[in-house]
């Protein structure tokens, strides 16, 4: 089996994570199927027994009439973290938690993506940027 690509070293991951705040507002919506959801507007989806959760821009969810109750900002950590890396999610979620910021994390093949309450976006960016300076 081939070893997963990307950075594994926790100190290197934190020092070089370069958080980027993506523009816009994003929501999590639950649907029974995705047949009527254009694939080019979704950020991601996950199938659960209760339904399919999709993450998409708020404006698209409103246009499609999808119910949601959480408006988020999307922060991407711009370091190619290995899917086998240990501790990165725990490190940044602990820092955000200490600052009373809830986070929803989605790991892509190349990057980790953090969704925080829209009202907390500036504070979350400051917390994450400060983490990179301490290593």
Sine and cosine of phi, psi and omega as CSV:
sin_phi,cos_phi,sin_psi,cos_psi,sin_omega,cos_omega
0.00,0.00,0.72,-0.69,0.00,-1.00
-0.97,0.25,0.68,-0.74,0.05,-1.00
-0.94,0.34,0.64,-0.77,0.01,-1.00
-0.89,0.46,0.62,-0.79,0.02,-1.00
-0.99,0.15,0.23,-0.97,0.02,-1.00
0.94,-0.34,0.10,-0.99,-0.05,-1.00
-0.99,0.13,0.71,-0.71,0.03,-1.00
-0.96,-0.29,-0.47,0.88,-0.11,-0.99
-0.94,0.34,0.86,-0.51,-0.09,-1.00
-0.88,0.48,-0.70,0.71,0.01,-1.00
-0.88,0.48,-0.67,0.74,0.03,-1.00
-0.91,0.41,-0.66,0.76,0.03,-1.00
-0.87,0.50,-0.75,0.66,-0.03,-1.00
-0.92,0.39,-0.70,0.71,-0.04,-1.00
-0.89,0.46,-0.51,0.86,-0.12,-0.99
-0.89,-0.45,0.34,0.94,-0.10,-1.00
-0.95,0.30,-0.32,0.95,0.11,-0.99
0.64,0.77,0.95,0.32,-0.02,-1.00
-0.89,0.46,0.71,-0.71,0.01,-1.00
-0.84,-0.54,0.82,-0.57,0.06,-1.00
-1.00,0.07,0.91,-0.41,0.05,-1.00
-0.97,0.23,0.60,-0.80,0.00,-1.00
-0.94,0.35,0.51,-0.86,0.13,-0.99
0.95,-0.31,0.01,-1.00,0.04,-1.00
-0.86,-0.50,0.65,-0.76,-0.10,-1.00
-0.78,-0.62,0.49,-0.87,0.00,-1.00
-0.71,-0.70,0.35,-0.94,0.12,-0.99
-0.96,-0.29,0.82,-0.58,0.03,-1.00
-0.79,-0.61,0.51,-0.86,0.04,-1.00
-0.94,-0.35,0.77,-0.64,0.00,-1.00
-0.76,-0.65,0.36,-0.93,0.01,-1.00
-0.99,0.13,-0.47,0.88,0.12,-0.99
-0.45,-0.89,0.28,-0.96,-0.08,-1.00
-0.95,-0.30,0.22,0.98,-0.07,-1.00
-0.84,0.54,-0.58,0.82,-0.04,-1.00
-1.00,-0.08,0.10,1.00,-0.01,-1.00
-0.98,-0.18,0.90,-0.44,0.04,-1.00
-0.88,0.47,0.80,-0.60,-0.05,-1.00
-0.89,0.45,-0.44,0.90,-0.06,-1.00
-0.97,0.25,-0.12,0.99,0.02,-1.00
-0.97,-0.23,-0.19,0.98,-0.04,-1.00
-1.00,0.06,0.56,-0.83,0.09,-1.00
-1.00,0.07,-0.70,0.71,0.03,-1.00
-0.22,-0.98,0.13,-0.99,0.08,-1.00
-0.53,-0.85,0.41,-0.91,0.10,-0.99
-0.61,-0.79,0.72,-0.69,-0.02,-1.00
-1.00,0.00,0.80,-0.60,0.07,-1.00
-0.83,-0.56,0.30,-0.95,-0.04,-1.00
-0.90,0.44,-0.45,0.89,-0.02,-1.00
-0.99,0.15,-0.31,0.95,-0.04,-1.00
0.32,-0.95,-0.10,-1.00,0.01,-1.00
-0.95,-0.31,0.87,-0.48,0.05,-1.00
-1.00,0.05,0.79,-0.62,0.10,-1.00
-0.86,-0.51,0.57,-0.82,0.09,-1.00
-0.94,-0.35,0.78,-0.63,-0.05,-1.00
-0.43,-0.91,0.26,-0.97,0.06,-1.00
-0.87,0.50,0.62,-0.79,-0.02,-1.00
-0.83,0.56,-0.68,0.73,-0.04,-1.00
-0.87,0.49,-0.58,0.82,0.03,-1.00
-0.96,0.30,-0.62,0.78,0.05,-1.00
-0.89,0.45,-0.67,0.74,0.03,-1.00
-0.90,0.44,-0.69,0.72,-0.01,-1.00
-0.87,0.49,-0.60,0.80,-0.01,-1.00
-1.00,0.07,-0.10,1.00,-0.01,-1.00
0.95,0.30,0.48,0.88,-0.01,-1.00
-1.00,0.07,0.74,-0.68,0.04,-1.00
-0.97,0.25,0.58,-0.82,0.07,-1.00
-0.43,-0.90,0.33,-0.94,0.02,-1.00
-0.69,-0.73,0.14,0.99,-0.03,-1.00
-0.67,-0.74,0.87,-0.50,0.03,-1.00
-0.97,-0.25,0.83,-0.56,-0.14,-0.99
-0.85,-0.52,0.36,-0.93,0.24,-0.97
-0.98,-0.20,0.49,-0.87,-0.08,-1.00
-0.92,-0.40,0.87,-0.49,0.03,-1.00
-0.92,-0.39,0.78,-0.62,0.06,-1.00
-0.96,-0.28,0.73,-0.68,0.12,-0.99
-1.00,0.02,0.91,-0.42,-0.14,-0.99
-1.00,0.01,0.83,0.55,0.19,-0.98
-0.71,-0.70,0.64,-0.77,0.00,-1.00
-0.97,0.23,1.00,-0.02,0.00,-1.00
-0.99,0.12,0.67,-0.75,0.05,-1.00
-0.93,0.36,0.59,-0.81,0.10,-1.00
-0.92,0.40,-0.26,0.96,0.03,-1.00
-0.99,-0.10,-0.02,1.00,-0.02,-1.00
-0.89,0.46,0.62,-0.78,-0.03,-1.00
-0.92,-0.40,0.80,-0.60,0.19,-0.98
0.96,-0.27,-0.29,0.96,-0.06,-1.00
-0.90,0.43,-0.76,0.65,0.00,-1.00
-0.87,0.49,-0.68,0.74,0.02,-1.00
-0.88,0.47,-0.65,0.76,-0.04,-1.00
-0.91,0.42,-0.79,0.61,-0.06,-1.00
-0.96,0.26,-0.52,0.86,0.03,-1.00
-0.94,0.35,-0.56,0.83,0.06,-1.00
-0.91,0.42,-0.69,0.72,0.02,-1.00
-0.89,0.46,-0.70,0.72,0.02,-1.00
-0.90,0.43,-0.66,0.75,0.02,-1.00
-0.87,0.48,-0.67,0.74,0.03,-1.00
-0.87,0.49,-0.38,0.92,0.02,-1.00
-0.97,-0.24,0.32,0.95,0.06,-1.00
0.85,0.52,0.63,0.77,0.02,-1.00
-0.90,-0.44,0.87,-0.49,0.08,-1.00
-0.97,0.23,0.58,-0.82,0.06,-1.00
-0.65,-0.76,0.58,-0.82,0.09,-1.00
-0.89,-0.46,0.84,-0.55,-0.16,-0.99
-0.93,-0.37,0.70,-0.71,0.09,-1.00
-0.78,-0.62,0.81,-0.59,0.02,-1.00
-0.99,-0.15,0.85,-0.53,0.16,-0.99
-1.00,-0.06,0.02,-1.00,0.00,-1.00
-0.88,0.47,-0.63,0.78,-0.08,-1.00
-0.98,-0.20,-0.55,0.84,-0.15,-0.99
-0.67,-0.74,0.36,-0.93,0.16,-0.99
-0.99,-0.11,0.61,-0.79,-0.04,-1.00
-0.83,-0.56,0.76,-0.65,-0.07,-1.00
-0.88,-0.48,0.79,-0.62,0.06,-1.00
-0.94,-0.33,0.85,-0.53,0.00,-1.00
-0.84,-0.54,0.39,-0.92,0.06,-1.00
-0.81,0.59,0.70,-0.71,-0.05,-1.00
-0.77,0.63,-0.64,0.77,-0.04,-1.00
-0.92,0.40,-0.31,0.95,-0.04,-1.00
-0.98,-0.20,0.11,0.99,-0.15,-0.99
-0.87,0.49,-0.71,0.71,-0.03,-1.00
-0.92,0.40,-0.69,0.72,0.01,-1.00
-0.90,0.44,-0.66,0.75,0.01,-1.00
-0.89,0.45,-0.68,0.73,0.03,-1.00
-0.88,0.47,-0.67,0.75,0.02,-1.00
-0.89,0.46,-0.70,0.72,0.01,-1.00
-0.87,0.49,-0.74,0.68,-0.03,-1.00
-0.92,0.40,-0.65,0.76,0.03,-1.00
-0.91,0.41,-0.62,0.78,0.04,-1.00
-0.90,0.43,-0.55,0.83,0.05,-1.00
-0.87,0.50,-0.66,0.75,-0.05,-1.00
-0.92,0.40,-0.45,0.89,-0.04,-1.00
-0.99,0.17,-0.33,0.95,-0.05,-1.00
-1.00,0.08,-0.22,0.97,-0.07,-1.00
-1.00,0.01,0.00,0.00,0.00,0.00
